[in-house]
Amino acid sequence: MSEKTYQEINARIKSGKAVVVTAEEFIDIVREKGLTRASQEVDVVTTGTFAPMCSSGAFLNFGHPAPRIKMYRVWLNNVPAYTGIAAVDAYIGATELPEDDPLNSNHPGEFRYGGGHVIEDLVAGRPVRLKAIGYGTDCYPRREIETTITIHDINEAILFNPRNAYQNYNCAVNLSNRTIYTYMGILKPNLGNAHYSTSGQLSPLLKDPHFKTIGIGTRIFLGGGIGYVAWHGTQHFPAIQTDPDSGRELGPAGGTLAVIGDLKQMSPRWLMGTSYLGYGATLSVGIGVPIPILNEEIARYAAASDAELYAPIVDYGEAYPNQKPGNLGYVSYAQLKSGKIVVQGKEVPTAPLSSYPRAREIAGILKKWIQNGEFYLAEPVQLLPSPADGLTGKVLKG
Amino acid sequence: MSPRKIVLRFGPEISDKPIIYRLVKDYDLVMNILKANVNPQKEGIMVLELSGDNYEQGLNYLREQGVTVQALTHEVVRNEQRCTMCGACTAICPTGALHLRRPEMEVVFDGDSCVVCQLCVKACPVRAMEVKL
């Protein structure tokens, strides 16, 4: 089996000879030419996903005013940021809400503005109202400041998302007899609809199920700019799903990424403040990961199509909120994308929450960057834990 | 009186009753059905142009039957810049005005099929659907 190295691929990128295709294109190439030829001819497969990713946020350093302040509480457009770190550092989390938000007191709440929207405003260069209070120290005497900032005025703005790019996700349905408002959207009663949220055959981690190429230091498309995989994401429990009856493999699930990048070079097209009725505010994040086709095995995984990748169907009316194990079966992304699936004998209309057209656009942009020699592959310092490591989730007692 | 445009919403429990028949027969109203999507045991929606001497009585009858009556004075528009084509609205939209074009998976908004129920306005995660007066 022929092997390629990162160095060889980067040399080809430099000379403008690298063969770079999107994951969609790669599926067709493998069908046409066979796996062996495709894996020899193609150097890089680009992937993409654009969807709400709650575990996101940004570290900001505002710079010091005169006199200096040790910020004890910080608000950005009225949304609190965490400042239990150094004096003028703060972390604005995507799901943070204004203190006067009515939340779900008039259910379902609208959650029109939150931390994700602050991040969108910042990355768009819009002015953001900063308010901070301090308690006064000998070195940091100032007790309050109210001013307007833009992303250009502050020292650093670093997007650091502890859990993004979920490898796979539940297909959410509602078996109860009332409409429910979830992070998977509005779910109508009695199996009225089914929502899913990955880009399937374009989704980064579905194309590298055993983490053969993605690791710490992998250079990626993040929020319209360049970012890096910082670590495995929180709740990174990668596994290969299997059919409980036949034992047939149903594609991977459970992996996640922690990602980092300079917010100042990102774009509001790829970081959008997002609101889920009755649930909360969050941030939609665009991520694209390049997969180097180092060998035929990696090529085989990267060529997995919607028909080979499956999502578990989960009831959000009762089972999910009560942490009841099990699911209502598996459904392929090809079926999900067809517009209807069958659950418990009933035909249910499906809808995605993850934008497939935007995922395709990201894979296309990343492809162009690499073809133009603007983006080189970074060999990971360390690969992420794989299904073989057997990581599993814990249940919080209480 | 010139005809007025109204939107009627039927719950699943009354969608199989002959409500429109009674509206014509008992209240002698003139109607022009602009859009209708009524199925047994499902939520139904109808957009009507309605006129006649017993207009208000007719509306009261509808309300007594559990029909939600709303004037059609608004229009829903899509902010094309903001829409990410995610699709979260497509299984919520009761008339299929918002639907996915396959295989591209692009969200299409067909304003002619929209009955201004405004469910998409709240369901849209990035608030791309807006009500215009």
Contacts between the chains, C-beta under 8 A, distances in Angstrom:
chain1	res1	chain2	res2	distance
A	50	B	84	6.6
A	50	B	86	7.8
A	51	B	86	7.2
A	52	B	125	6.3
A	108	B	122	7.8
A	110	B	122	6.8
A	112	B	127	7.1
A	185	B	88	5.0
A	185	B	92	7.5
A	185	B	123	6.7
A	185	B	125	7.6
A	186	B	92	5.5
A	186	B	119	7.8
A	186	B	123	5.3
A	188	B	91	7.7
A	188	B	92	7.7
A	192	B	91	7.9
A	193	B	91	3.7
A	193	B	92	7.2
A	194	B	91	7.4
A	195	B	88	7.2
A	195	B	91	6.9
A	272	B	82	8.0
A	272	B	84	6.7
A	272	B	126	5.3
A	273	B	126	7.4
A	274	B	125	4.5
A	274	B	126	5.6
A	275	B	125	6.1
A	275	B	126	7.7
A	275	B	127	6.5
A	276	B	125	6.0
A	277	B	122	4.9
A	277	B	123	6.3
A	284	B	84	6.6
A	284	B	86	7.9
A	284	B	125	7.1
A	284	B	126	6.8
A	337	B	102	7.1
A	337	B	103	7.5
A	337	B	105	6.6
A	338	B	102	7.6
A	339	B	100	6.8
A	339	B	102	6.9
A	349	B	91	4.9
A	350	B	91	6.7
A	351	B	87	4.9
A	351	B	88	6.4
A	351	B	89	7.6
A	351	B	90	4.5
A	351	B	91	3.6
A	351	B	92	7.5
A	351	B	100	7.6
A	352	B	86	6.3
A	352	B	87	4.2
A	352	B	88	7.5
A	352	B	100	7.9
A	352	B	105	7.0
A	353	B	86	5.7
A	353	B	87	7.0
A	353	B	88	4.9
A	353	B	125	7.2
A	354	B	86	6.4
A	355	B	84	4.6
A	355	B	85	5.1
A	355	B	86	4.2
A	355	B	87	7.2
A	356	B	85	7.6
A	356	B	87	7.6
A	356	B	104	8.0
A	356	B	105	3.8
A	357	B	85	4.5
A	357	B	104	6.7
A	357	B	105	6.1
A	357	B	106	5.3
A	358	B	84	5.6
A	358	B	85	6.6
A	358	B	86	7.7
